Amino acid sequence: MGFFKKLKEGLKKTRDSVVGQIDSMLQTFTVIDDELFEELEELLVMGDVGVETANKICGMLRVRVREKGITKPAKIMDEIAEISAELLSENNAMVLNTKPSVILVIGVNGVGKTTSIGKIANYYVRQGKRVTLAAADTFRAAAIDQLRIWAERSGADIVAQGEGSDPAAVVFDAIASAKAKGSDIVIIDTAGRLHNKKHLMDELSKIRRIIDRELPDADKEALLVLDATTGQNAVNQAAEFAKATGITGIVLTKLDGTAKGGVVLAIKETLGIPVKFIGVGEKVDDLQPFDPLEFSKALFVKEEE
């Protein structure tokens, strides 16, 4: 099954819930008027797109309807898909041009962080890259064990120490190993952090200093893993992490298990942080780089009969 089809299926709950309601609402209107836009905005907000983003989408839609002379409500859905793609189309590509490059992965426990790292490693190994995993979530032995399994499954190298060891030391060793083995990418797992845990954020800063010292000229991505099923709470979580540490992108997991797929738009528009990977299933290849056009088509464009 191609990823677009998986994406389409993975977004089914959101499409049936949110887009289905919008489609039903549009069928009750014979003209495009202020009342239609008000109802559309309300439905978008209910779909976890967020108030600010819903307002912007409707504002852009008003302009397009006027400029294109659109008179049939049924024609609006295609325009919404185009607007969605435009809003999401910025800085989605990973920048990993140096050898090695670094991906630092952050996120609270339970969002699928370690699993996402394994799937990202698998994605790059399948592209012919040599990947080194750094098991710097040393607070949980289970996290280290889980990462070892993913390293074996994906064909990545791994550097790990025991539970309770210094995470920054693990990162230092992983970078040294990556240099020695000629790795293309170093992916660093970190302990599940809540924004109010100052010592954990301090630890993250220490890890960053090690990376900057040992690989000053390397391309670096800092990805925050979020659980799509939490909807607007994911936006709040991203905002708190963004205050505490630099984030270059979002990994959004569990999109297939929620009707809250609209949160992708809320994160991008509210925080300006691009989504770089999305997960729509449990299989190893169900986490893929985010394509805004494919996402918008899968969410808003009806399948041809």
C-alpha positions in Angstrom: 0.0 0.0 0.0 1.4 3.4 -1.0 1.8 6.0 1.7 -0.8 8.3 0.3 -3.4 5.6 0.6 -2.2 4.9 4.2 -2.4 8.6 4.9 -5.9 8.7 3.5 -7.0 5.8 5.6 -5.1 7.2 8.6 -7.0 10.4 8.4 -10.3 8.7 8.1 -11.5 9.6 11.6 -10.7 13.3 11.1 -12.1 13.3 7.6 -15.4 11.6 8.7 -15.8 13.8 11.7 -14.6 17.3 10.7 -14.7 17.3 7.0 -17.8 15.2 6.9 -19.6 17.9 9.0 -18.3 20.6 6.8 -19.4 18.8 3.7 -22.9 18.2 5.2 -23.1 21.9 6.2 -22.2 23.1 2.7 -25.0 21.0 1.2 -27.5 22.9 3.3 -26.5 26.2 1.6 -27.5 27.3 -1.9 -25.4 30.5 -1.7 -22.1 31.5 -0.2 -22.8 34.1 2.5 -21.7 35.3 5.9 -23.7 32.7 7.7 -21.9 29.9 5.7 -18.5 31.3 6.7 -19.6 31.6 10.4 -20.7 28.0 10.4 -17.5 26.9 8.6 -15.3 28.7 11.1 -17.1 27.1 14.0 -16.7 23.6 12.5 -13.0 24.2 11.9 -12.5 25.2 15.5 -14.4 22.1 16.7 -12.0 20.1 14.5 -9.0 21.2 16.6 -7.7 23.6 13.9 -7.7 26.4 16.5 -9.6 29.7 16.6 -6.7 31.7 15.0 -6.2 29.3 12.2 -9.9 28.8 11.5 -10.2 32.6 11.3 -7.3 32.8 8.9 -8.6 30.0 6.6 -12.0 31.7 6.4 -10.4 35.0 5.6 -8.3 33.5 2.8 -11.3 31.6 1.6 -13.4 34.8 1.4 -10.8 36.4 -0.8 -10.6 33.4 -3.2 -14.3 33.1 -3.5 -14.5 36.7 -4.5 -11.5 36.6 -6.8 -12.5 33.4 -8.6 -16.2 34.2 -8.7 -17.1 31.0 -6.9 -20.9 30.8 -6.3 -21.5 27.2 -5.4 -20.9 26.1 -1.8 -19.9 22.6 -3.0 -16.8 24.1 -4.7 -15.4 25.4 -1.4 -13.8 22.2 -0.2 -11.2 22.1 -2.9 -10.2 25.7 -2.0 -9.9 24.8 1.7 -7.5 22.0 0.7 -5.4 24.4 -1.3 -5.3 26.9 1.5 -4.4 24.2 4.0 -1.5 23.1 1.8 -0.3 26.7 1.5 -0.4 27.3 5.3 1.6 24.1 5.9 4.1 24.5 3.1 7.2 25.9 4.8 10.4 24.4 6.1 9.0 20.8 6.1 12.1 19.2 4.7 14.8 17.9 7.1 18.1 19.6 6.7 20.8 16.9 7.1 23.5 17.8 4.6 26.6 17.4 6.8 28.3 14.2 7.8 27.3 13.5 10.4 24.1 15.5 11.0 22.3 15.4 14.3 18.6 14.8 15.1 17.8 15.5 18.8 14.4 14.0 19.7 12.4 15.5 22.6 9.0 14.6 24.1 7.1 13.5 27.2 6.8 9.8 27.9 3.8 8.1 26.3 3.8 10.1 23.0 5.7 7.4 21.0 9.1 9.1 21.2 11.4 6.1 21.2 9.2 4.2 18.6 9.3 7.3 16.4 13.1 7.4 16.7 13.3 3.8 15.6 11.0 4.5 12.6 13.0 7.6 11.6 16.2 5.5 11.8 14.6 2.9 9.6 13.6 5.5 7.1 17.1 6.8 6.7 18.8 3.4 6.7 16.5 2.4 3.9 17.8 5.4 2.0 21.4 4.1 2.3 22.4 6.2 5.3 24.5 5.0 8.2 22.6 5.9 11.4 23.9 6.0 15.0 21.4 6.0 17.8 22.3 7.6 21.2 20.3 6.1 24.1 20.4 9.2 26.2 17.1 8.5 27.9 18.9 6.9 30.8 16.1 7.4 33.4 14.3 4.3 32.2 16.0 1.0 31.5 13.0 0.1 29.3 13.8 3.1 27.0 17.3 1.8 26.5 16.1 -1.7 25.8 13.5 -0.5 23.4 16.0 1.5 21.5 18.3 -1.5 21.2 15.5 -3.5 19.6 14.8 -0.7 17.1 18.5 -0.4 16.3 18.6 -4.2 15.5 15.4 -4.0 13.6 16.4 -1.0 11.5 20.1 -1.8 11.0 21.3 1.2 12.9 24.3 1.4 15.2 23.6 2.2 18.9 25.6 3.7 21.7 24.2 3.1 25.2 25.2 2.9 28.8 23.4 1.7 31.9 20.3 3.1 33.5 21.1 6.2 35.5 24.3 7.1 33.6 25.0 10.7 32.4 23.0 11.4 29.3 25.5 13.9 28.1 28.3 11.3 28.3 26.2 9.0 26.2 25.8 11.7 23.6 29.6 12.4 23.7 30.3 8.7 23.1 27.7 8.4 20.3 29.2 11.4 18.4 32.7 9.9 18.8 31.4 6.6 17.5 29.6 8.2 14.6 32.8 10.1 13.6 34.9 6.9 13.8 32.4 4.8 11.8 31.5 7.5 9.3 27.8 7.7 10.2 25.6 10.1 8.2 23.1 10.8 11.0 23.2 10.7 14.8 19.7 10.4 16.4 19.6 11.2 20.1 16.8 9.9 22.4 16.2 12.0 25.5 14.3 11.5 28.7 10.6 12.3 28.7 10.5 15.9 29.8 7.8 18.1 31.2 8.3 21.8 30.8 8.2 22.5 34.5 11.1 20.0 35.3 13.9 22.5 35.4 16.7 20.0 36.0 15.6 18.0 33.0 15.6 21.1 30.8 19.1 22.0 32.2 20.2 18.5 31.2 18.9 19.1 27.7 20.9 22.3 27.5 24.0 20.3 28.6 23.4 17.8 25.7 23.1 20.7 23.3 26.4 22.1 24.5 28.1 18.8 23.9 26.6 18.6 20.4 27.7 22.2 19.6 31.2 21.6 20.9 31.8 18.3 19.2 30.0 19.0 16.0 30.0 22.8 15.6 29.4 22.9 11.9 26.9 20.0 11.7 23.3 20.4 10.6 21.1 19.9 13.6 17.4 19.2 13.9 15.5 19.3 17.2 12.2 17.4 16.8 9.4 17.4 19.3 7.2 14.3 19.3 3.5 15.0 20.0 0.5 12.7 20.3 -2.2 13.8 17.8 -4.9 12.3 20.0 -4.4 15.0 22.6 -5.6 17.7 20.1 -5.2 21.2 21.5 -3.2 19.9 24.4 -0.5 19.0 21.9 -0.4 22.7 20.8 -0.1 23.8 24.4 2.7 21.2 25.0 4.6 22.4 21.9 4.3 26.0 23.1 5.8 25.2 26.4 8.7 23.2 24.9 9.3 26.0 22.4 9.8 28.4 25.3 12.3 26.2 27.0 14.3 25.0 24.0 14.7 25.5 20.3 12.5 23.2 18.2 13.0 22.9 14.4 10.1 20.6 13.8 7.3 18.3 15.0 6.8 14.6 14.8 3.1 14.0 15.0 2.1 10.5 16.0 -1.1 8.5 16.2 -3.0 10.5 13.6 -4.8 7.3 12.6 -6.3 7.0 16.1 -7.9 10.4 16.3 -10.5 12.8 14.8 -8.2 15.6 15.8 -5.9 15.7 12.7 -6.7 19.4 12.3 -4.2 20.0 15.0 -1.5 19.9 12.3 -2.7 23.3 11.1 -3.0 24.7 14.6 0.6 23.8 15.5 2.0 25.3 12.3 -0.1 28.5 12.3 0.0 29.2 16.1 3.6 28.4 16.8 5.3 28.6 13.4 6.8 25.2 13.9 6.7 22.9 10.8 5.5 19.3 11.0 8.4 17.2 9.6 7.1 13.6 10.2 3.7 12.1 10.7 2.6 8.7 11.9 -0.5 7.0 10.7 -0.1 3.5 12.0 1.9 0.9 13.9 4.1 -0.5 11.1 7.7 0.5 10.7 7.0 2.5 7.5 3.9 4.2 8.8 5.9 7.2 9.9 7.0 9.3 6.9 8.2 12.8 6.1 5.3 15.2 6.1 4.0 16.3 2.7 1.6 19.3 3.1 0.0 18.8 -0.3 -0.6 15.1 0.2 -1.9 15.7 3.7 -4.4 18.4 2.6 -5.6 16.2 -0.3 -6.0 13.2 1.9 -7.9 15.3 4.5 -10.1 17.5 2.3 -10.4 16.1 -1.2 -13.1 13.5 -1.8 -12.2 10.3 -3.5 -13.5 10.1 -7.0 -16.4 7.7 -7.4 
